[in-house]
Amino acid sequence: MDGSTNKSLSIASPSESNLTATVLDLDLRILFLTAANPGAGTTTSALALAGQLAQMSSGQVLLVDASQSANNLTQQLNLSKERGLRDLLFNPDNPPLLQDCVVQVSSLPFHVLPNGRPVRTTEHLTAERLSPLLDQLGSQYRFVVIDGDAVYSAADTLVLSTQVDGVVFVVRAEDTRWEVAQAAVQRLTQAGAKVVGSVFNRRKYYMPKWLYKNL
């Protein structure tokens, strides 16, 4: 494992106060976060969920960056030069060890597996390629949280969603159209994914927040 790095990124909680409420089943060890469209706040939600799981769990937690977006978690943490997920998946000739790819960020209470360096390959992500790696991650960590791309922006999303224990669907309040969100969830379930909960980001409270909690 790489030594602790001083890269810093604060954990901002989304509108819902407790994301771990979606993790009621102890068999849900590997969780994948996605949304209908980019910009819904999956990275913010993944950071918050990993942080809360790290606080409540006696075991270690890993946050995996599976997003190919230009402003993904890897870019935000300045870890673009580090090996990571894509190196583990698409470098069969000289595969790195997992411990050489995982980074411990001093400001975060969990480990991070960056997206990895670009790999020159025409191969696409498959369940056969992904499943052994997820088994390895699940055997070494109590919880694995995967920050993914939106359903309608990346082909890898459906593959990832079907190989994890549960999918958390992120909705940006008052921005994501209900019909689009519903269609995206249906697409996930039709592919065989298990959607276990949802997160509403950036909710606007037209009454005092304490009043919502008491309704």
Number of C-alpha atoms within 10 A of each C-alpha: 12 12 11 12 13 12 14 13 14 10 17 12 19 22 17 14 10 13 23 15 11 16 17 9 10 7 10 17 19 23 26 30 29 33 29 25 21 16 15 23 20 29 24 18 27 29 24 21 25 27 23 18 24 20 14 9 11 9 12 16 27 27 26 25 25 25 23 17 15 9 11 20 27 24 15 13 17 12 20 17 13 19 22 29 21 18 22 20 19 19 13 9 6 9 11 15 13 17 11 14 21 22 23 20 19 15 14 18 17 22 22 26 26 29 27 22 15 14 12 8 8 7 8 11 16 14 13 10 13 17 15 12 15 16 13 11 19 17 11 14 15 18 25 27 26 29 25 25 29 25 23 16 14 15 13 19 22 23 20 25 26 21 22 23 17 24 29 26 25 27 25 23 16 12 12 18 13 13 9 14 19 12 13 20 21 14 16 22 16 12 13 14 22 20 20 17 16 17 24 19 21 17 14 10 11 7 8 8 10 9 9 10 7 6 5
